[in-house]
Amino acid sequence: MASIVQSDQRVRVLMLSAPLDQQLRQSLLDIPEISASGFSVREGLTGAGVTILKGKTYFGSWRVTAGTLVWVSSNMGEANHFVDTVDEAVRHTLLLILRNLEASSRVRSSLRAAS
């Protein structure tokens, strides 16, 4: 049991020393509901940042700029969202996914009602 606790502590120390985008990517990958809802988390195309896909479609991405995490939505009309911590970025990502799922559910419901 002690070795499991020590191993868990080592993982936490390694994560905290990793760049913000890597910490964020790992935190999101640790949430199985993201993939269960049809979304996926990937490393950015350049090897930096975190890309979120809905199915095979680009949903948005996180980039690190001057120590701040910046969300860039696939909807170019939306303003970028800035946060200072990985926890805030995880929360914002989950809220966006939930809103998207809710909107998709409403569209399906209205299509069923119309037919």
N, C-alpha and C positions, 0 to 999 in steps of 0.2 A: 504494500500500500504506500509506503514511504517513497518508493521509486516512482510511482505514478504521480504523486504530488510534486516531486522534484522535477520530473519530466514536464508536467503542466506548467510549472513555474519557469522552466527554461524556454518553453514555447512562448509564454507571455513576454519574457524579456526580449527574445528575438523579434517578436512582432512589434514591440514598442520601439526597437531600434531600426526597424525597416522604414523605408520611405512611406509617406502618408498614402499614396495611391496603392502600394502593395498591402498595407494594413487594411485599407478599405476593401480591396478586392477579396482578401481572405475573409474579412468579416461578413461580406455579402455571400461568399461561397459557403459559409457555415450556416446559412439560413436555408433549409431545404424547401421551404414554402415558395421561394423565388422560382426555382426550376419547376416545382409542381404547378405553378400558375402559368407556365408557358414562357417565362423570361429566363435569360441566361446572363452570366457575368463573364466577361472576357478581359484580357489585357488589351490595352489600346493598340491600335495598328502599328504605332511607332515603338511599341514596347513600354511605353509610359502611359499612365492614366488607366481608367477603368471604363470599358464600354459595356452598356446594357443593351441587350437585344430582346425584342418581343418576337418569339419565333425566329425567323431569319431576318427580321426587319430592324434597322437601327432605331433604338428608342431614345438614347441619349448617352452622354459620357461625362465622367468626372476627370478633371485635369488639376494638377497642382501648379499654382502660380504664386510665387513669393510666399510660400508656406501656407497658402489658403487653398482649400478645395473649391473648385468652381464647377457647377453643373451646367452643361450645355445640352439643351433639349433638342430632339429631332425637329420639333416645331420651331422654326426659325423666328416666329413671331413672339415667342416667350423670352422674357429677360433671363439672363444667366442668374444662377442662385449661388451665393457665396456662403461657405461655412468654415469654421475654424477647427473643428474636430471630426474625427472618423465617426464617432457616435451620431453627430448631427447629420453627417452625410448618409449614414445608414438609415436614419429616421426619415430623411427627406426622400430617399430612394424608395423606401417602403410605402410612404404616402403617395408618391407618384404612381407606383404599381397598383396600389389599391384604388386610386381614382380612375385609372385606366380600366381596371377590371369592372368597376362599378358602371362606368360609362358604357362599356361593351355589353354589360348585362342589361342596361336600360334600352339599348338599341335592339338587342335580341327580343326583349319583352314587347317593345312597340311594334316590331315586325310581326311577331306572333299575333298580337291583338289586331293588326291591320289585315291579316289573312283570314 
